[in-house]
Amino acid sequence: MQKSCKTLLRLAVLALTVTWCLPALAQAAAKQPELPPGPLKITVMATSRVNGHIIDWDYKFPRAAEFGLVKVASLVKEQRATNSNTILIDQGSMLSGSALTDYFATTPSKLPNPMVSMYNMLGYDAVVLGPGELAYGPTYLSKVLQTANFPMLAANTKNTGKTWPAFQPYTIKEFYAGKDKKKNVLRIGIIGTSGIDSDGPEHADLKFTDQTEAVNAIIKKIGSKVDALIIVKNDGLQVCGITAATYGKYDIAATNPSKFGSSISKTDLTFEKLGKRWLITHSDTNTIYSVTAKPDKNMSDAAWPYHDATLQHLTTTAATPAEKPKS
């Protein structure tokens, strides 16, 4: 009996000890530093001077061609399937430059704007204001941008009147990593500037300032709020960040895409988190050509009504005899 009492007493003491220790053990576990998330890869893709070519067709000759957004769509989808963390940018001059854009800019239609519709469908994150966007005037540009799901960037513009739409200087894209997504947010700022002649008669009330000064002003404003910056101009794209090796500035000039959607620029950026900062540890940039891709069926189907209407218009115009000059 005495032996049983001693055993029970020992078990009771052990239970109390475990009970007392549990909060301490839980507190110690809670104080252990959280492991940083693994490397985060971001893929930046860019197009430039698409100039109204949504279909793989050359209206000038006319004949099938190895360019157009229908081929770009296939390339973009392929990259997104490999890495869902992507950014898609256009360097400008997408709204004019083909028989298709001329027709839909000058002829009433129940269809929405072809270029904005296709860019919305492809999921562009930003488009930079280029010379091609000014071709049909401020009223037209203001109207088509009302349906755009992407911002049109132009950090170096000053609208001195009320005719042109307002352009954004920058936009910020967020990516998430790890289990606690609120703590592990990677922010990339996208700044766009336009290399347009400020004295051009076609854009009265719209003035363009120095691109470098405009970029520096935006960097000063948002530099501490983002982990990297993408600077997009009509003639090029550059990534600015911090490298883990030196804690210094990290710059990479991306490859330039070709016109009409005949290629896309692809830049892969690898980020790793050190403390509270995301640092670029590796980058790689190259060009992917549209000749390697088949037209995307979904975009081809969506683009066909625009293409068909344009072809019918060109056929009618060619068949109509020119009027004799009045004597």
C-alpha positions in Angstrom: 0.0 0.0 0.0 2.8 2.4 1.0 4.6 1.5 -2.3 1.5 2.3 -4.4 1.2 5.7 -2.6 4.8 6.6 -3.4 4.3 5.6 -7.1 1.1 7.8 -7.3 3.0 10.6 -5.6 5.8 10.4 -8.2 3.3 10.4 -11.1 1.6 13.4 -9.6 4.9 15.4 -9.3 5.8 14.4 -12.9 2.5 15.6 -14.2 2.8 18.9 -12.4 6.3 19.3 -13.7 5.1 18.7 -17.3 2.2 21.1 -16.8 4.6 23.8 -15.5 7.0 23.3 -18.3 4.5 23.3 -21.2 4.0 27.1 -21.2 7.8 27.7 -21.0 8.4 25.3 -23.9 5.6 26.9 -26.0 7.1 30.3 -25.3 10.6 29.1 -26.3 9.2 27.7 -29.5 7.4 31.0 -30.2 10.6 32.9 -29.8 12.5 30.9 -32.4 13.2 33.0 -35.5 11.0 32.4 -38.5 12.8 31.0 -41.4 12.8 33.3 -44.5 10.9 32.1 -47.5 12.7 30.4 -50.4 13.9 32.3 -53.5 11.2 34.0 -55.5 11.5 34.2 -59.3 9.8 36.9 -61.2 9.5 36.9 -65.0 9.2 40.3 -66.8 7.9 40.2 -70.4 7.7 43.2 -72.7 6.4 44.0 -76.2 7.1 47.2 -78.2 5.7 49.0 -81.2 2.9 46.5 -81.9 1.4 49.2 -84.1 -2.1 47.7 -84.3 -1.1 44.2 -85.4 -3.3 41.8 -83.4 -3.5 39.1 -86.1 -0.7 37.3 -87.9 -1.3 39.2 -91.1 0.5 41.9 -93.0 -2.0 44.3 -94.4 0.5 46.1 -96.7 1.3 43.1 -99.0 -1.2 41.4 -98.0 -0.2 38.0 -96.7 0.2 35.9 -93.5 3.0 37.0 -91.3 5.1 35.7 -88.4 4.1 38.4 -86.0 1.0 39.8 -84.2 -0.5 39.5 -80.7 -2.1 36.1 -81.5 1.5 34.8 -81.5 2.6 36.9 -78.5 -0.3 35.4 -76.6 1.1 31.9 -77.1 4.5 33.0 -75.9 3.1 34.7 -72.8 0.9 31.8 -71.9 3.8 29.4 -72.2 5.9 31.6 -69.8 3.1 32.0 -67.3 2.6 28.2 -67.3 6.3 27.9 -66.3 6.1 30.7 -63.7 2.9 32.3 -62.5 4.8 35.3 -61.0 5.0 37.4 -64.1 4.8 41.0 -65.3 3.7 41.9 -68.8 4.5 45.4 -70.1 4.2 47.3 -73.4 6.7 50.0 -74.4 4.2 52.0 -76.4 2.8 52.7 -79.9 0.2 50.0 -79.8 -2.9 52.0 -80.7 -2.1 52.9 -84.3 0.0 51.9 -87.3 -2.1 49.4 -89.3 -5.1 49.3 -91.6 -7.0 47.8 -88.7 -6.4 50.6 -86.3 -7.1 53.2 -89.0 -10.4 51.6 -89.8 -11.6 51.3 -86.2 -10.4 54.8 -85.3 -12.3 56.5 -88.2 -15.3 54.2 -88.7 -18.2 53.9 -86.1 -18.5 50.3 -84.8 -20.4 48.4 -82.1 -17.2 46.5 -81.3 -15.0 47.8 -78.5 -11.5 49.1 -79.4 -9.6 46.2 -80.9 -6.2 47.0 -79.3 -7.5 47.7 -75.8 -9.7 44.6 -76.0 -6.8 42.3 -77.0 -4.5 43.9 -74.4 -7.1 43.4 -71.7 -7.5 39.7 -72.8 -3.8 39.2 -72.6 -3.6 40.7 -69.1 -1.1 43.5 -69.6 0.1 45.1 -66.3 1.1 48.5 -67.8 1.5 50.2 -71.2 3.7 53.2 -71.7 2.4 56.2 -73.7 4.1 56.2 -77.1 3.9 58.3 -80.3 1.3 55.9 -81.7 -1.1 56.6 -78.9 -1.4 60.3 -80.0 -2.2 59.6 -83.6 -5.9 60.0 -83.5 -6.1 62.8 -80.9 -7.1 63.3 -77.3 -10.8 62.5 -77.6 -10.2 59.1 -79.2 -7.5 58.2 -76.7 -9.6 59.3 -73.7 -12.5 57.1 -75.0 -10.5 53.9 -75.6 -8.7 54.2 -72.2 -12.0 54.1 -70.4 -12.2 50.4 -71.0 -8.5 49.6 -70.4 -7.8 47.2 -67.5 -4.2 48.5 -67.4 -2.7 51.9 -66.6 -1.1 54.0 -69.3 2.2 55.3 -67.8 3.9 58.6 -68.7 5.8 60.1 -65.7 7.4 62.8 -67.8 4.1 64.4 -69.2 2.5 67.6 -68.2 -1.0 68.2 -69.3 -1.4 72.0 -69.7 -5.0 71.8 -70.9 -8.1 69.6 -70.3 -8.1 67.7 -73.6 -5.8 64.8 -72.9 -6.5 62.0 -70.4 -4.6 61.8 -67.2 -1.6 59.4 -67.3 -0.1 57.6 -64.3 3.6 58.0 -63.6 4.0 54.6 -62.1 2.2 51.4 -60.8 3.2 48.9 -58.2 2.9 45.1 -58.6 2.9 42.8 -55.5 3.9 39.2 -55.2 3.6 36.9 -52.2 5.8 34.1 -50.8 5.8 31.7 -47.9 3.0 30.7 -45.6 2.5 34.1 -44.1 1.8 36.2 -47.2 1.3 39.4 -45.3 4.8 39.3 -44.0 6.5 38.2 -47.3 5.3 40.7 -49.9 7.6 41.6 -52.7 6.8 44.9 -54.3 8.1 46.0 -57.7 7.5 49.5 -59.0 7.0 50.1 -62.7 7.8 53.6 -63.9 7.0 54.6 -67.5 8.3 57.6 -69.5 7.7 58.7 -73.1 10.4 59.7 -75.6 8.1 62.0 -77.6 9.1 65.3 -79.2 7.6 67.9 -77.0 7.2 70.4 -79.9 5.0 68.1 -82.0 1.9 69.9 -83.3 -0.2 66.8 -82.9 -0.3 67.0 -79.1 -0.9 70.6 -78.2 -1.4 71.1 -74.4 0.7 68.0 -73.7 4.3 68.7 -72.8 7.1 66.2 -72.2 9.9 66.8 -69.7 13.3 65.2 -69.3 12.9 61.4 -68.8 15.8 61.0 -66.4 14.6 63.8 -64.2 11.1 62.4 -64.1 12.4 58.9 -63.2 14.6 60.3 -60.4 11.7 62.2 -59.0 9.5 59.0 -58.8 12.4 56.9 -57.4 12.7 59.5 -54.6 9.0 59.2 -53.9 8.6 55.4 -54.0 12.1 54.0 -53.8 11.8 53.1 -50.1 8.4 51.4 -50.6 9.5 48.9 -53.2 12.1 46.1 -53.5 12.9 46.7 -57.2 12.1 49.1 -60.0 11.4 48.5 -63.6 12.0 51.6 -65.7 10.1 51.4 -69.1 10.8 53.8 -71.9 9.6 53.7 -75.5 13.1 52.6 -76.6 14.1 50.2 -73.8 13.5 48.6 -70.4 15.8 48.5 -67.3 15.5 46.8 -63.9 16.9 48.5 -60.8 17.2 46.7 -57.5 19.7 45.7 -54.7 22.1 42.8 -55.0 22.7 40.6 -52.0 26.4 40.2 -52.8 27.3 43.9 -52.3 24.1 45.6 -51.0 24.7 48.0 -53.9 22.6 49.1 -56.8 21.7 46.4 -59.2 21.0 47.4 -62.8 20.2 45.2 -65.8 19.2 46.4 -69.3 16.7 44.0 -70.7 16.7 42.9 -74.3 14.5 45.0 -76.6 11.5 43.4 -78.3 11.0 43.7 -82.0 8.1 45.6 -83.6 4.6 44.3 -84.6 4.8 41.5 -81.9 7.5 39.6 -83.8 9.3 39.0 -80.5 9.0 39.5 -76.7 11.6 40.5 -74.2 11.9 38.1 -71.3 13.9 38.9 -68.1 14.0 36.5 -65.1 14.8 38.0 -61.7 15.5 35.8 -58.7 14.9 37.5 -55.3 15.9 36.2 -51.8 14.8 37.7 -48.6 17.4 38.9 -46.1 15.8 40.4 -43.0 13.0 42.7 -44.2 14.4 43.2 -47.7 14.1 41.3 -50.9 17.4 41.3 -52.8 18.1 40.4 -56.4 20.6 37.5 -56.5 20.4 36.5 -60.1 19.1 37.8 -63.4 18.8 36.6 -67.0 17.5 38.3 -70.1 16.8 37.1 -73.6 14.5 37.5 -76.6 11.9 35.0 -77.7 10.8 35.2 -81.3 7.2 34.8 -82.4 8.2 32.6 -85.4 8.6 29.8 -82.8 4.9 30.0 -81.7 1.6 29.1 -83.2 -1.2 31.7 -83.0 -3.3 31.3 -79.8 -6.7 30.0 -80.8 -8.7 32.0 -78.2 -7.1 35.3 -79.1 -7.4 34.5 -82.8 -11.1 33.9 -82.4 -11.5 37.1 -80.5 -9.5 39.1 -83.1 -11.2 37.6 -86.1 -14.2 40.1 -86.2 -11.8 43.0 -86.2 -9.6 41.5 -88.9 -12.6 40.4 -91.0 -14.2 43.9 -90.9 -10.8 45.4 -91.9 -10.4 43.1 -94.8 -14.0 43.8 -96.0 -13.3 47.6 -95.8 -10.0 47.3 -97.7 -11.8 45.2 -100.4 -14.6 47.7 -100.7 -12.1 50.6 -100.9 -10.1 48.9 -103.6 -13.1 48.1 -105.7 -14.5 51.7 -105.5 -13.3 53.8 -108.4 -11.7 57.0 -107.5 -13.8 60.1 -108.2 -12.8 62.3 -111.0 -11.5 65.7 -110.0 -14.0 68.5 -110.5 -13.2 70.8 -113.4 
